[in-house]
Amino acid sequence: MLPSQDNAAPSAALGEFLVICLCAEWCGVCREYRSGFEEVARQFSAAGFLWLDIEAHADDLGDLDVDDFPTLLIKRQDRVLFYGSMLPASGHLKRTLAAFLQQTDAESREYAVSSAARRAWQDNEDLRRLGQALRQVGA
């Protein structure tokens, strides 16, 4: 069962998560995906969700290149658990986030460095900084 406001998350850690969708206003796929993204945000309301227009927030991206839309960044505290494009269907995001919620903090820590790509995400200052800066300003 997926967490919602009326149903406690399988982990008290939901507030440790931040999900950022990197999109562009001109992108039709992004515009169509936005309502589904916002619905997932309502279902996982204790987590942080940000919709980020890459052109309006180009300075916040640093050297990050976004090649495909939508591109998602999912963080637990300061650890990047996912960074990449995802099919524009809210069900994919729900299942991905629900799977991460099943992890203990130690499992998330291990997962974050379990492949060369994930280790590179942890070392990428732009990815690590992105969520912190945007969460503070409520972008």
C-alpha positions as CSV (number, residue, x, y, z in Angstrom):
1,M,0.0,0.0,0.0
2,L,1.3,3.5,-0.8
3,P,1.6,6.1,1.8
4,S,-0.8,9.1,1.9
5,Q,-1.9,11.7,4.3
6,D,-4.4,9.3,5.7
7,N,-2.1,6.3,5.8
8,A,1.3,6.3,7.5
9,A,4.4,5.6,5.4
10,P,6.0,2.2,5.7
11,S,8.9,4.2,7.1
12,A,9.0,7.2,9.3
13,A,11.7,8.4,6.9
14,L,9.4,10.0,4.3
15,G,10.4,13.5,5.4
16,E,14.0,12.6,4.5
17,F,13.2,12.4,0.8
18,L,13.4,15.1,-1.8
19,V,12.1,14.5,-5.4
20,I,13.0,17.0,-8.1
21,C,11.6,16.9,-11.6
22,L,13.8,18.7,-14.1
23,C,11.7,19.8,-17.0
24,A,11.2,22.6,-19.4
25,E,8.1,24.7,-19.9
26,W,8.3,24.3,-23.7
27,C,8.3,20.5,-23.4
28,G,4.9,19.0,-24.1
29,V,5.7,15.7,-22.4
30,C,6.7,17.7,-19.2
31,R,3.4,19.7,-19.3
32,E,1.4,16.4,-19.6
33,Y,3.5,14.8,-16.8
34,R,3.2,17.6,-14.3
35,S,-0.3,16.7,-13.0
36,G,0.8,13.1,-12.3
37,F,3.9,14.4,-10.6
38,E,1.8,16.7,-8.4
39,E,-0.5,13.8,-7.6
40,V,2.4,11.7,-6.4
41,A,3.5,14.7,-4.3
42,R,0.1,14.7,-2.7
43,Q,0.2,11.0,-2.0
44,F,3.7,11.3,-0.4
45,S,3.0,14.6,1.2
46,A,5.7,14.4,3.9
47,A,8.4,14.2,1.3
48,G,9.7,17.3,-0.5
49,F,8.7,17.6,-4.2
50,L,10.0,20.3,-6.5
51,W,9.2,21.0,-10.1
52,L,12.2,22.7,-11.7
53,D,12.1,24.4,-15.0
54,I,15.7,24.0,-16.2
55,E,15.7,27.3,-18.1
56,A,14.2,29.4,-15.4
57,H,16.7,27.8,-12.9
58,A,19.7,27.4,-15.2
59,D,22.0,29.0,-12.6
60,D,21.0,26.5,-10.0
61,L,21.9,23.5,-12.2
62,G,25.6,24.3,-12.3
63,D,27.2,21.9,-14.9
64,L,24.3,19.4,-14.9
65,D,23.2,18.5,-18.4
66,V,19.6,17.4,-18.8
67,D,19.3,15.4,-22.1
68,D,15.9,13.8,-21.7
69,F,12.6,14.8,-20.1
70,P,11.4,14.2,-17.5
71,T,14.7,13.8,-15.6
72,L,14.2,13.0,-11.9
73,L,16.5,13.5,-8.9
74,I,15.6,11.5,-5.8
75,K,17.5,12.1,-2.6
76,R,17.3,10.8,0.9
77,Q,19.0,13.3,3.1
78,D,22.2,14.1,1.3
79,R,22.4,10.9,-0.6
80,V,21.4,10.7,-4.3
81,L,19.4,7.5,-4.8
82,F,18.3,8.2,-8.4
83,Y,19.2,10.6,-11.1
84,G,18.1,10.1,-14.7
85,S,15.2,10.2,-17.1
86,M,12.1,8.3,-16.2
87,L,9.1,7.4,-18.3
88,P,6.5,10.1,-17.9
89,A,4.0,8.0,-16.0
90,S,3.3,8.8,-12.4
91,G,3.1,5.0,-11.6
92,H,6.8,4.6,-12.2
93,L,7.7,7.4,-9.8
94,K,5.3,6.0,-7.2
95,R,6.8,2.5,-7.4
96,T,10.3,3.9,-7.3
97,L,9.7,6.1,-4.3
98,A,7.8,3.3,-2.5
99,A,10.7,0.9,-3.0
100,F,13.2,3.5,-1.6
101,L,10.9,3.9,1.4
102,Q,11.2,0.2,2.2
103,Q,15.0,0.7,2.7
104,T,16.4,1.4,6.1
105,D,18.8,4.4,6.4
106,A,21.7,1.9,6.3
107,E,20.3,0.2,3.2
108,S,19.9,3.6,1.4
109,R,23.5,4.5,2.3
110,E,24.7,1.2,0.9
111,Y,22.5,1.5,-2.2
112,A,23.8,5.0,-2.9
113,V,27.4,3.7,-3.5
114,S,26.5,0.2,-4.9
115,S,27.6,1.0,-8.5
116,A,30.1,3.3,-10.2
117,A,27.3,5.5,-11.5
118,R,25.7,5.9,-8.1
119,R,29.2,6.6,-6.5
120,A,29.7,9.3,-9.2
121,W,26.3,10.9,-8.2
122,Q,27.5,11.2,-4.6
123,D,30.7,13.0,-5.8
124,N,28.8,15.4,-8.0
125,E,28.6,18.7,-6.2
126,D,25.9,20.0,-8.5
127,L,23.5,17.1,-7.7
128,R,24.3,17.3,-4.0
129,R,23.9,21.0,-3.8
130,L,20.8,21.2,-6.1
131,G,18.3,19.9,-3.6
132,Q,19.7,21.9,-0.6
133,A,19.6,25.2,-2.4
134,L,16.1,24.8,-3.9
135,R,14.5,23.4,-0.7
136,Q,15.6,26.5,1.1
137,V,14.1,28.9,-1.3
138,G,11.0,26.7,-2.1
139,A,11.5,26.8,-5.8
